[in-house]
Every structure is written in structure tokens, then in C-alpha cells.
Amino acid sequence: EPARVRAEAVVALGVGEAEVLRTLLQDPDTVVRTQAARTLRVSAGAASDKPPPSADAVDAWVKILASGGDPDAGERVFFSPMSTCAQCHRADGRGGTVGPDLSLIARTAGREQIVRSIVAPSEEIAPQYQGWEIEQKTGEVLTGLQGHWRTGGGASLILLDGSEVRLGGDQVATFRAMEKSLMPEGLAALFTVEELRDLVAYLSRRR
């Protein structure tokens, strides 16, 4: 099969097939080798000899990710189970619905804004994606989008997996808007520089 198709298969295999993936580290095709290395979390080659910025160094990330990247590889990063991007976001009809649909993100956001939204997601939060937090009287805390059900001190939340939970007034201790985004901080630490560059290239192509 073409290299791109084989690389998609590598993503689907996941780390559960580590023995197979290790053999692909010696594959003659660079695309397949790189994806096998990424899936195994083996270094796929650094962009420079300098260490990457810390996860919260937003301006440094904007500079280092200002150009370049492979959109096809970035698509695999987006839909990889290891990245969790598609758990909340959707592109071309695939993925979750708790976060914004990114199918056409490049029509309204430039490359810098895309980088900042990944590295510092709480800088700008669209009102419809404001996170809410319910602390139950048991002490358990749930977070998600505000649901449409509110009655008698009770409330509903749309959780990150897309399911809805309803809690009655006798279960809810507090119900409040979150100060930070539902999208977690520190995501840059989960990727290599090249993975992030590819991801940004992919999203920058979504028109």
C-alpha cells in the first residue's frame, strides 16, 4: 500500500502492537519509519540541537512553530489516540463535539493563533465552550459544558466523552464557571517539536 495508507495503519495499531511497530523502525519508507517511531514514542529526530521550550513558554513556541511541517503527518497526530485531540475536536466529520469543530479553522485563525490555542488554551475561550464545574456533595468534581437541564438546584453537564450527566439539587454542592479552558494546559509537553509543527501545519490547511 502507499506510504500514507501504511502510516495510517500504524496509528490504528497503537502501542499495543509494539513488536510489529519496532520492526517498522527499519522500514525503507521514511513516512512509515517516522510514524512507527512516534507511535512507540521513540525520538523521530529533533528539529535542532537546542531543547524545546517549556510547555508554558507561549511566545517561544509561536516562534519555533511559525513555519514548516507536514500536513499529512499532522493529520495523523490529530487523530492519534495518544494525542487526544479528536476526543474533543472534530475535523471532516471525525472526532468529538465537546470542543470547537476544526474542519475550517484556518478560515478564521492564522498560524500564530492556532499555536497559541494549543499551547495556552485559556488565553481565549469562545463563550459557547465555557467550561463548568459541579462539585457534588460527596466531594467528587465533574467538569464539562453546561447542559440545558437546570431545575431545583440541579444541573446537567456534557462531559468530555460527549455523554450527559444530570445531578439533582440534593447532589450538587456548587455549580460554577471554570476560570480556565476545558482544554488542559501543558499539551506541548506531550509532543515532540516536529509533531507539534506537523499538527499546526495540518490545522493551518483547514479551509
Secondary structure, DSSP 8 states (H G I E B T S, - for coil): --HHHHHHHHHHH-GGGHHHHHHHTT-SSHHHHHHHHHHHT-----SSSS----TT-HHHHHHHTSS---HHHHHHHHH-TTT-HHHH-EETTEE-SSS-B-TTGGGT--HHHHHHHHH-TTSS--GGG-EEEEEETTS-EEEEEEEEEEETTEEEEE-TTS-EEEE-TTTEEEEEE-SS-SS-S-GGGGS-HHHHHHHHHHHHT--
